[in-house]
């Protein structure tokens, strides 16, 4: 495989990973925290209404997990395609 | 020890630490001055980014904002953290690969255009100065309330501290002082929260505490707060009053704005490698989340504490004479006020306006109970659903600062809050001053108007620019223009609608060309700017009343940056589609941005 093709497939895999992460990013914040907040508020999570919890806590925890997942997967990809700096 | 002595001690100690770091980290080259030599460990960069990002607004104002608007304020929590996901995946690693000094530099080179670069510099300067004015006000509040020096003296002290470490050390000095400032501010923020959470719920972790039941009661804290505030005629705390579309665009504008703020982006230029840029975005969000997940807990607890202190066990109001000391000190600072509408000598807090206009105007004289006399009271009508007319004015900025006092915590915790507030304001101000000065010395002078200057001269001009910027910032802090609060919305809106889309497209599209970028940037910028001016005025009289009925698609001026961003994207793509693709060398530059590995021959 030429280095050009190698770089192209590395970029494609990166884009796919970003797309997956951003779908989750959108769902936990805009989805659970805003659009579905009233439906989720019907459920309780300890002393929190679930939608309220997502908007003020859960979304932030999810963002953190997402970024660290992305870092982990990208380090793997860097190695797989030998593009690490 | 006395509160004031303790405060001087803690604030003084923190200043001594910042100065010591500045002397240790003196910048010798432009690379050290602009990007700390690109040698910063990602963990330290994460802390520095967190301190850089969390300003006086995050530290002092945010919990107060949540306390008084409940669920609606979630947009700030999600918006100001969700932006880091965008940074980590869409911007930071590729801009680190680019490996130069400033954001306008990237835009200018990617779109092979000096005009694009200058437009970017103008956006950057406007965004950054708007922000600095807010920081300086924060320094002023803390100094005048806790150290009881006048605001000008406080500002001069703050300015000289920033001057020492920013002018001497440039980005290098700023980075390591920000690490220290992060430690000070996070300690100051969480310690009182832990104590208050223990007091109210028996659980030391505030994030869990505010979802627990209250000590000696079987009700959950949030359920109780919901009931108490609805009894007083407010909306339920956990339910929103904003429209869904407005919440959506507001969050979008804050997220994209966060990712597009130059002083945040430039922090990722300081780490050694591309993978470090990703890592430090993760660390940064971790350090930010420590404060941002505690803030809603602080908000809930302080609102509950405030209501119980003021309205008392009977919920009918407590005598003014029996108000605790903090009530009177904050009244003296003018950020709290009482007008006895029903003349019963008791302070009553409920929904409704206690005064006419935005802030109370006080008379020189004291009233019959020793209170400060408010000369602009409202008619004292009882709001529908409220048991009595509201008699209490509270500036929401005091919630975090007064919180430890309201909870009756010891003096050293209160002194710590003062040191933390100053750390938050100074660290952000320094980061902003640096991007302003580097865009002037590097983008305007070295690369555009005076390309023949040597590195030494460029460094000197950088230091002069930062000095001038400090003086302007100090002036804005001492004479805060009326439009400061209004323009914060503008800073985020403009970053989201001008810089963010152009940088993003510059990396993810090889097709977007010079004409597309410039027209996209200008249309996003002008649309957002005009929309805000239309409703907020800022420099002129507003054209229309700032109410939901007048808004375009029901989007408030704070959230319009989200729509401006979409406009920028679509115009940049359409114009580029009908034009020529960018030159070959630009296309291969974009390709190289996407690959972490450095190419040996270049």
Interface residues (C-beta under 8 A of the other chain):
Chain A: X7 X10 X11 X14 X18 X21 X22 X25 X29 X30 X33 X34 X35 X37 X41 X45 X46 X47 X48 X49 X52 X53 X55 X56 X57 X59 X60 X61 X63 X64 X66 X67 X68 X70 X71 X74 X75 X78 X82 X83 X84 X85
Chain B: X66 X71 X74 X77 X78 X81 X82 X84 X85 X88 X89 X90 X93 X97 X207 X208 X210 X211 X212 X213 X220 X221 X222 X223 X238 X239 X240 X244 X247 X248 X251 X252 X273 X274 X275 X278 X279 X281 X282 X285 X286 X289 X292 X293 X296 X591 X594 X595 X596 X597 X598
